[in-house]
Amino acid sequence: MLVPSPWRADFPAIAALQRQDQTYLDNAATTQKPQALLDALAHYYANGAANVHRAQHLPGAHATQAFEDSRSKVGQWLNAGDSGQIVFTHGATSALNLLAYGLEHHFSPGDEILISALEHHANLLPWQQLAQRRGLKLQVLPLDPDGLIDINAASRLIGPRTRLLAVSQLSNVLGAWQPLTPLLAMAKAQGALTVIDGAQGVVHGRHDVQALGCDFYVFSSHKLYGPDGVGVLFGRHQALKDLRHWQFGGEMVQDADYQHASFRPAPLGFEAGTPPIAGVIGLGATLDYLAGLDQHALSEHEAALHAYLLQGLQARNGIRLLGSPQVALVSFVVDGVHNADLAHLLTEQGIAVRAGHHCAMPLMKSLGLAGAIRVSLALYNDSEDLERFFEALDQALELLR
Ligand SMILES: Cc1ncc(COP(=O)(O)O)c(C=O)c1O
């Protein structure tokens, strides 16, 4: 079966990597960029950079317009309704830290924060540290054998002390969509705030934050084919009003004297200092590019490629998959083979995959694993990429076993 990608030529780095004999299959870590993004960055820098929201001059007005246009595009991408609910950060990690500091006053000692057993460190450590600062209890929702958050256990653990639920939409290790609808309903019934880590989920399909009904949704531009250094925090108006300011500096202030200051509301009140202007404009151009693709063809391509990867791995002896991956990626271990040795031999053959704990150490420990290999896919990958991976895998396993 052949699975070609009609969008491959839109990403110049793929051809460049191929000239270096590299097959890039580490897309859950970061993605290659479309020409549309490179053009937008070159256009911005070649036509006059300027700071946003402060200058009266023409370059400043142009930059501010393009920056705010990107905010609208992100709002549309997420169906946020009003793009005033979109805050730009420096990544998903900084958005989650913003929340863990900005919501600190919301908690009293003994209150509970719920996360799940599969969280990336970015959606674990900010809450763990907040719990330590404020004397809170961090509860961890367990997983079922398929790698989904266990709904029955959740119904027992989500209770009147639950003040916040923060869970991932799509696991970066297990590749499984999490049961957000029942989880959010349970949390809301207890009056808890809800935070969705969309860092992986946002890359696959379109998601509607109004339909999801979460209070906050975060993601990183660089995993969604956009530039790095840019993150997005969506927050419902009411939830954003609850946030305290946490970083202070230029452009987030309403009025200041030496001893006191008052601050702007979201979004600008949470974008202290010069934001990543080119990156935000680039993200807007990337979303324009993505919005122009046939979404149905895209989902079919992703599904076909994922099935190809799954079948190829399942056809080989001694390979154990982690969970029941549904989309985008597969993590696996090989009986009797250390993941670092296998990763080394794959690297030597020009296959770029990820090995190790995938920034989810507690999950790996709970699975009794030191690490795993993860192959993760993007819209520009094709079955030839996977054939090269399988060939390299067979060679490596022949040497190692
Ligand atoms: C599920 C998940 N959450 C959060 C992050 C953190 O993203 P960033 O490093 O871009 O802030 C990642 C990155 O791998 C992730 O996979």
The ligand as a Gaussian input file, in Angstrom:
#p B3LYP/6-31G(d) Opt

LIG

0 1
 C        1.357000      16.979000      25.733000
 C        2.365000      18.081000      25.793000
 N        2.172000      19.115000      26.618000
 C        3.015000      20.142000      26.716000
 C        4.172000      20.175000      25.963000
 C        5.103000      21.321000      26.126000
 O        5.236000      22.047000      24.946000
 P        6.371000      23.167000      24.813000
 O        7.670000      22.491000      25.125000
 O        6.266000      23.611000      23.396000
 O        6.054000      24.250000      25.783000
 C        4.446000      19.112000      25.093000
 C        5.700000      19.083000      24.324000
 O        6.199000      18.047000      23.952000
 C        3.517000      18.046000      25.005000
 O        3.716000      17.008000      24.180000

